């Protein structure tokens, strides 16, 4: 128990040696951090939006190419082409 009390007393003594910033300094630094955070969030959001639109355009382009190639190939399937296994499983 003595070591805990000694630790607390030393911690309090060290805290009296700290040079604390003034209120205007704290407010100025907090506003600076908030502004930088907002700018970074907007930047990341715009990059995300650009990547999303780019990928969506690429997917649309690829799907259009697939549809065009499928139309050109004209695959015909008749009911006789389908085979079904009808033996019961024991």
Protein Blocks (a to p, Z undefined) as FASTA:
>chain_A
ZZmmmmmmmmmmmmmmpccddfklmmmmmmmmmmmmmmmmmmmmmmmmmmmmmmmmmmmm
mmmmmmmmmmmnopaddfklpccdfbdcZZ
